[in-house]
Amino acid sequence: MNTKLTAIIALLAFTFATSVYAESQSYSVAAGSSAQPSDKQQVDQQYKAAMDKCSGMNGNAKDICKAEAKGQKDVAEAQVKVNQRDTPKNRQDLEEAKANAQYDVAKAKCDDQVGDAKSTCQKQAKGQRDMAMAQAKQQAESQTSTGGNAAGSSASGSGSSGMSSGSSSSGSSMSQPASPSSQQPQTK
């Protein structure tokens, strides 16, 4: 059951992140980067519309809807900052906003469960958020140390699946020469 729940949460998080990204890209292109106030106004209008949809709901469905609306707003605001000024810090803030949004929605969905299942669900959601936050921080640090935007555009284009393997290999490449030599004397 936990595997199914994890798969469902991951699918919903992916769907949510994809839709938020697509929406943020569509209105950022339409508004242009010079129309800073209209970007903010558009984000606020979308948030209001999403919250209005939630007003007709009851119980936990309403809480989930509100978490999704707030998450979309936070991600969209972070995306506007990236569109205005593409820096490793702003990209990290965007990835953290996505992670927090997914966490808040997952946590609200966990409230439908009881007992150990609810506790496990919340721990899984927190673990996924913590992992995403750590990856965002690690990616931002590697982009800053390698020269900022030029390295950042290639790293951000690789997606989150390539990020973990790319970031771990860049951090461990310096320590690998020392570890094989330390392992050889132990095997002799």
C-alpha positions in Angstrom: 0.0 0.0 0.0 2.9 2.4 0.8 4.3 1.8 -2.6 1.0 2.6 -4.3 0.7 5.7 -2.1 4.2 6.8 -2.9 3.6 6.3 -6.6 0.4 8.3 -6.5 2.0 11.1 -4.6 5.0 11.2 -7.0 2.6 11.2 -10.0 0.6 14.0 -8.5 3.7 16.0 -7.6 5.0 15.6 -11.1 1.7 16.6 -12.7 1.5 19.6 -10.4 5.0 20.7 -11.1 4.5 20.2 -14.9 1.3 22.2 -14.9 2.8 25.0 -12.8 5.8 25.2 -15.0 3.7 25.2 -18.2 1.5 28.0 -16.8 4.4 30.1 -15.7 6.1 29.7 -19.0 2.9 30.6 -21.0 2.2 33.8 -19.1 5.9 34.9 -18.8 6.3 34.7 -22.6 3.0 36.5 -23.1 3.7 39.3 -20.7 7.4 39.7 -21.6 10.1 40.4 -19.1 9.7 44.2 -19.2 6.2 44.0 -17.8 7.1 43.4 -14.2 3.9 44.7 -12.6 1.7 42.7 -15.0 3.5 39.5 -14.1 2.7 40.1 -10.4 -0.9 41.0 -11.2 -1.3 37.9 -13.3 0.0 35.7 -10.6 -2.4 37.3 -8.1 -5.3 36.9 -10.5 -4.5 33.2 -11.0 -4.2 32.7 -7.2 -7.6 34.4 -6.6 -9.2 32.3 -9.3 -7.8 29.1 -7.8 -8.9 30.1 -4.3 -12.4 30.8 -5.6 -12.6 27.3 -6.9 -11.7 26.0 -3.4 -14.5 28.0 -1.8 -17.2 25.5 -3.0 -15.4 22.5 -1.5 -15.6 21.1 2.0 -13.3 19.3 4.4 -9.9 18.0 3.4 -10.6 18.5 -0.3 -10.8 22.2 0.4 -7.5 22.1 2.3 -5.8 20.3 -0.6 -7.2 22.8 -3.0 -5.9 25.7 -1.0 -2.5 24.1 -0.7 -2.4 23.6 -4.4 -3.4 27.2 -5.1 -0.8 28.6 -2.7 1.9 26.3 -4.1 1.1 27.5 -7.6 1.3 31.1 -6.5 4.6 30.6 -4.8 6.1 28.7 -7.7 4.8 31.3 -10.2 6.3 34.2 -8.1 9.7 32.4 -8.0 9.5 31.8 -11.7 8.9 35.5 -12.3 12.1 36.3 -10.4 14.0 33.8 -12.5 12.6 35.3 -15.7 13.6 38.8 -14.5 17.1 37.8 -13.3 18.4 34.3 -13.9 20.8 33.7 -11.1 21.7 30.5 -9.2 20.1 31.9 -6.1 16.8 32.6 -7.9 16.8 29.2 -9.5 17.4 27.6 -6.1 14.5 29.6 -4.7 12.3 28.4 -7.6 13.3 24.7 -6.9 12.7 25.2 -3.2 9.3 26.8 -3.9 8.4 23.7 -6.0 9.5 21.4 -3.3 7.6 23.3 -0.6 4.5 23.4 -2.8 4.6 19.6 -3.4 5.2 19.0 0.3 2.2 21.2 1.4 -0.1 19.4 -1.1 1.2 15.9 -0.1 0.9 16.8 3.6 -2.7 17.9 3.1 -3.5 14.7 1.3 -2.0 12.7 4.2 -4.7 14.2 6.4 -7.2 11.8 4.7 -5.4 8.9 6.4 -5.3 7.9 10.1 -2.8 6.3 12.4 0.4 4.8 11.1 -0.6 5.3 7.5 -0.9 9.1 8.1 2.4 9.2 10.0 4.2 7.3 7.2 2.6 9.4 4.6 3.8 12.6 6.3 7.3 11.2 6.8 7.5 10.3 3.1 6.4 13.7 2.1 8.9 15.4 4.3 11.7 13.2 3.1 10.9 14.0 -0.5 10.8 17.7 0.3 14.1 17.5 2.2 15.8 15.6 -0.7 14.5 18.1 -3.2 15.7 21.0 -1.1 19.1 19.5 -0.7 19.4 18.9 -4.4 18.4 22.5 -5.2 21.0 23.8 -2.7 23.7 21.5 -4.1 22.9 22.4 -7.7 23.0 26.1 -6.8 26.3 25.8 -5.1 27.8 23.9 -8.0 26.5 26.5 -10.4 28.0 29.3 -8.4 31.4 27.6 -8.1 31.6 26.8 -11.8 30.7 30.2 -13.1 27.0 30.9 -12.7 24.7 31.2 -15.7 26.7 29.3 -18.3 27.0 26.2 -16.2 23.5 26.8 -14.7 21.7 26.7 -18.0 23.2 23.3 -18.9 22.6 21.9 -15.4 19.0 23.1 -15.2 18.2 21.7 -18.6 19.2 18.2 -17.5 16.2 18.0 -15.2 16.0 16.5 -11.7 16.7 13.0 -12.7 20.1 14.0 -14.1 20.7 16.4 -11.4 21.4 13.9 -8.7 23.9 11.9 -10.7 25.5 15.0 -12.1 25.8 16.8 -8.8 27.1 13.7 -6.9 29.7 13.0 -9.6 31.0 16.6 -9.5 31.3 16.6 -5.8 32.9 13.1 -5.5 35.3 13.4 -8.4 37.8 15.2 -6.2 37.6 12.5 -3.5 37.7 9.5 -5.8 41.5 9.5 -6.4 42.1 9.4 -2.7 39.6 6.6 -1.9 41.0 3.9 -4.4 44.5 4.3 -3.0 43.1 4.0 0.6 41.1 1.0 -0.4 44.1 -0.9 -2.0 46.1 -1.2 1.2 43.0 -2.5 3.0 42.5 -5.3 0.5 46.2 -6.5 0.6 
